[in-house]
Amino acid sequence: MKKTLPNPKDEQIIDYLKRILKRVEEVTIDISTMKTDLRMLKFNLMRIEHDSGIIKADVERIRDNYETKK
């Protein structure tokens, strides 16, 4: 059985494909991390919005109590 030597062009193409695969994997991880970060940011914004609503209600209550005492 005759052993064939690898073609240098084929090896170069395989190297390019391996590099592309590595970059795609890195991008996939980055996108996943960004999605997680965005999810956490959304939760933080929802919490801030909720807390702001509570503060607004408290300020209105204080104002109403102050105005009724006048």
DANORMO-V804198 format. One line per field, one symbol per residue. ss: DSSP state (~ for helix, > for strand, _ for the rest). A space follows every 50 residues. Layout:
ss->???
This chain:
ss->_______~~~~~~~~~~~~~~~~~~~~~~~~~~~~~~~~~~~~~~~~~~~ ~~~~~~~~~~~~~~~~~~~_
